Amino acid sequence: MGTGFMVSGQDWGTIKVTKCVPVSDGKKGFLMLNVTIDDKEMKGAYHRDIKIVPVGKAYLIDDVVEYD
């Protein structure tokens, strides 16, 4: 309780990805994305680096670095 996935709280509002910039080229077998997630209702912005890896025909989240 009191924590959420990708955002620090559970408010059941709408969150939106407002920035998604690749910071790696994928040559090492993964893609690192610099992401900003905004929650307008709670007036919060969350900055994350998200590591994406290919698995079969899908891409999965491998790691998330939280900055705030």
Buried (B, 14 or more C-beta within 10 A) or exposed (E): EEEEEBBBEEEEEEBEBEEEEEEBEEEEEBBBBBBBBBBEEEEBBBEBBBBBBEEEEEEEEEEEEEEE
